[in-house]
Amino acid sequence: MSHLRKLYIILFIGILIIITGCQSDKENQQKELTVSAAASLREALEEAGQKYMDDNPGIKLIYNFGGSGSLQQQISHGAPVDIFISAAEDKYNQLIAKDRIDKNHSAQLLGNELVLILPKEEHSIESLDDLLKTDIKRIAIGTPETVPAGQYARQTFISTGLWSRLESKIINTKDVRQVLSYVETANVDAGIVYKTDAIISDKIKMVQISGHDLHDPIIYPAGVVSSSQNVDEAIQFFEFLRSQEAMDIFKKYGFTAALD
């Protein structure tokens, strides 16, 4: 091998080492933000978050999706979270009261609505009253104590006078996505989820629930967690969530702006 060729090879290897080192340094310089968010936000938030990461390569978003009550408990007990987006104001306000959320970087973000969902082949149910039929034996809702959608569902049944007559049929779940899964697989006869959950599935039939005054307003508040170790980055992402760019993505998935 000629001396010149050896020199080229050495130079090439050196360049590769430098490039690899730069990439490694870049990865090491990334700030990780943990976002705890209601399960119903998964697809919309992942798309919005990917857009944000594409525009801000120094940020890596880590998601923790679940029932808002469970997420609120985790934050109350000191879980390392930077941003919290709840599907209910009461869970969120408990953290506000304990100064777990930065009040200067907190806002009502999104709105949603409830719908009744059924296995796709089900054609005998057209309203909530039809759930009283004897062949409807299992109705899935999120556990009301920890899942806001379940809380709104119970409020709806109480407001319509159906709760005491349907309570024995109720199957509680860990979050709205489990309700959706149960209905998709016909493990239950019906379920109540957010409209945004129903929109993403082609395996269910959706029935509108008339009367938004049957339950508390469905508001998704969002804010920076006071104990965040990445405050500046968390504030920047919080502001992005409130931007028109992010809101357009949320609306694509069926959400509304909270103040619309």
C-alpha positions in Angstrom: 0.0 0.0 0.0 1.4 3.4 -1.0 2.3 6.0 1.6 -0.2 8.4 0.2 -3.0 5.8 0.3 -2.2 5.1 3.9 -2.4 8.8 4.7 -5.8 9.0 3.0 -7.1 6.1 5.0 -5.8 7.6 8.3 -7.4 10.9 7.4 -10.7 9.2 6.6 -10.8 7.3 9.8 -10.0 10.5 11.7 -12.9 12.3 10.1 -15.2 9.5 11.0 -14.1 9.6 14.6 -14.6 13.3 14.7 -18.1 13.1 13.1 -19.1 10.3 15.5 -17.8 12.2 18.5 -19.8 15.3 17.4 -23.0 13.3 17.1 -22.4 11.7 20.5 -21.8 15.1 22.0 -25.0 16.4 20.4 -26.9 13.5 21.8 -25.4 14.0 25.2 -26.4 17.7 25.1 -30.0 16.9 24.5 -32.3 17.9 27.3 -35.0 15.4 28.1 -38.4 16.7 29.1 -40.9 14.4 30.7 -44.5 15.1 29.7 -47.2 13.4 31.8 -50.5 13.7 29.8 -54.0 12.2 29.7 -54.2 9.0 27.7 -56.6 10.6 25.3 -53.9 13.0 24.1 -51.5 10.3 22.9 -51.7 10.6 19.0 -52.2 14.4 18.9 -49.5 15.2 21.5 -47.0 12.8 19.9 -47.4 14.5 16.5 -47.2 18.0 18.0 -44.2 16.9 20.1 -42.4 15.4 17.0 -42.8 18.7 15.2 -41.4 20.5 18.2 -38.4 18.1 18.4 -37.7 18.5 14.7 -37.5 22.3 15.2 -35.6 22.0 18.5 -33.1 19.1 18.1 -31.6 19.9 21.5 -34.9 18.6 23.1 -36.1 15.1 23.6 -39.6 14.6 24.8 -40.4 11.6 27.0 -44.1 10.8 27.4 -46.0 9.3 30.3 -49.6 8.7 29.3 -52.3 7.6 31.7 -55.4 8.4 33.7 -55.2 12.0 35.0 -55.8 11.0 38.6 -53.0 8.5 38.5 -50.6 11.1 36.9 -51.6 13.7 39.5 -50.8 11.3 42.3 -47.4 10.6 40.8 -46.6 14.3 40.6 -47.9 14.8 44.2 -45.4 12.1 45.3 -42.5 13.8 43.6 -42.2 12.0 40.2 -39.7 13.8 38.0 -42.1 15.5 35.5 -41.6 18.7 33.6 -45.1 19.3 32.0 -48.5 18.0 33.1 -51.6 18.0 30.8 -54.7 16.8 32.6 -58.1 15.9 31.2 -59.8 17.4 34.2 -59.4 20.6 36.1 -60.1 19.1 39.5 -57.1 16.8 39.4 -54.9 19.6 38.1 -56.2 22.1 40.6 -55.2 19.8 43.5 -51.6 20.3 42.3 -52.1 24.0 41.9 -53.3 24.2 45.5 -50.1 22.4 46.7 -47.8 24.6 44.5 -46.8 21.7 42.4 -47.6 23.6 39.2 -46.0 26.9 38.3 -49.0 29.3 38.3 -47.2 31.7 36.0 -47.0 29.0 33.3 -50.4 27.3 33.5 -53.4 27.6 31.2 -56.6 26.0 30.1 -55.4 24.4 26.8 -58.0 22.1 25.1 -61.7 21.1 25.1 -63.3 17.8 24.3 -66.7 16.0 24.4 -68.1 12.6 25.4 -69.6 10.1 23.0 -71.1 6.6 23.4 -69.2 3.9 21.5 -70.4 0.5 20.4 -69.0 -2.5 18.6 -69.2 -1.8 14.9 -71.9 -4.5 14.2 -74.2 -3.1 17.0 -77.2 -1.4 15.5 -79.8 -1.5 18.3 -78.4 1.3 20.4 -79.1 4.9 19.4 -79.2 6.7 22.7 -78.2 6.4 26.4 -81.7 5.1 27.2 -81.1 2.1 25.0 -78.4 0.9 27.4 -81.2 -0.2 29.6 -82.0 -3.0 27.2 -81.6 -6.5 28.7 -79.2 -7.6 26.1 -76.8 -4.8 27.1 -74.9 -6.4 30.0 -71.5 -4.7 30.1 -70.7 -0.9 29.8 -67.1 0.3 30.1 -66.2 3.6 31.5 -63.0 4.9 33.1 -62.8 4.5 36.9 -64.5 7.7 38.0 -62.2 8.3 40.9 -59.0 8.4 38.7 -60.2 8.8 35.1 -61.9 12.1 34.2 -63.8 10.6 31.3 -65.3 8.1 33.7 -66.1 10.9 36.1 -67.9 12.8 33.3 -69.7 9.6 32.3 -71.0 9.0 35.8 -72.1 12.6 36.0 -74.0 12.1 32.7 -75.7 9.0 33.9 -76.7 10.7 37.2 -78.0 13.7 35.3 -80.2 11.5 33.1 -81.4 9.4 36.0 -79.8 6.3 34.6 -76.9 5.7 37.1 -78.9 3.6 39.6 -80.3 1.5 36.8 -77.1 0.9 35.0 -74.5 0.8 37.8 -74.6 -3.1 37.9 -73.5 -3.1 34.3 -70.6 -0.8 34.7 -67.0 -2.1 34.0 -64.4 0.3 35.3 -61.1 0.7 33.4 -57.7 2.3 34.0 -58.2 4.9 31.2 -60.2 5.8 28.2 -58.0 3.8 25.8 -58.8 0.7 27.7 -62.5 1.5 27.2 -61.9 1.9 23.5 -60.0 -1.4 23.4 -62.8 -3.3 25.2 -65.4 -2.0 22.8 -63.2 -2.6 19.7 -62.8 -6.3 20.7 -66.5 -6.6 21.8 -65.5 -7.5 25.4 -68.2 -5.1 26.4 -71.4 -4.0 24.8 -70.8 -0.3 25.0 -68.5 2.3 26.4 -68.1 6.1 27.0 -65.0 7.9 25.8 -64.0 11.2 24.4 -64.9 12.0 20.8 -61.2 12.3 20.1 -60.7 8.6 21.1 -63.6 7.5 18.9 -62.3 9.3 15.9 -59.0 7.4 15.7 -60.8 4.0 15.6 -62.5 2.3 12.6 -63.6 -0.6 14.7 -66.4 1.0 16.6 -69.7 2.8 16.0 -70.0 6.3 17.6 -73.3 7.7 19.0 -73.5 11.4 20.0 -74.6 12.3 23.5 -76.8 15.3 23.5 -76.6 17.9 26.2 -73.2 19.2 27.3 -74.8 20.4 30.6 -75.0 16.8 31.7 -71.5 16.9 33.1 -68.8 19.4 34.1 -67.1 21.2 31.2 -64.3 19.0 29.7 -61.2 21.2 29.9 -57.6 20.1 29.6 -55.3 22.4 31.6 -51.6 22.3 31.1 -48.7 23.7 33.0 -45.0 23.5 34.0 -44.4 21.3 37.1 -42.8 23.5 39.8 -40.1 20.9 40.6 -38.9 20.7 36.9 -35.2 20.4 36.6 -35.4 21.9 33.1 -37.5 25.0 33.8 -36.5 27.1 30.8 -37.0 24.3 28.3 -40.3 23.3 29.9 -41.6 26.9 29.6 -40.6 27.0 26.0 -42.4 23.7 25.2 -45.4 25.0 27.3 -45.6 28.1 25.1 -45.4 25.9 22.0 -48.4 23.9 23.1 -50.4 27.2 23.3 -49.3 28.2 19.8 -51.5 28.2 16.7 -49.1 25.6 15.1 -49.8 23.1 17.9 -53.5 24.0 18.2 -53.9 23.2 14.5 -52.5 19.7 15.2 -54.8 19.2 18.2 -57.8 20.3 16.2 -57.0 17.8 13.5 -57.5 15.1 16.1 -60.9 16.5 17.2 -59.9 18.7 20.1 -61.1 22.3 20.5 -59.2 25.2 22.0 -60.4 25.5 25.6 -61.5 29.1 25.1 -63.3 28.7 21.8 
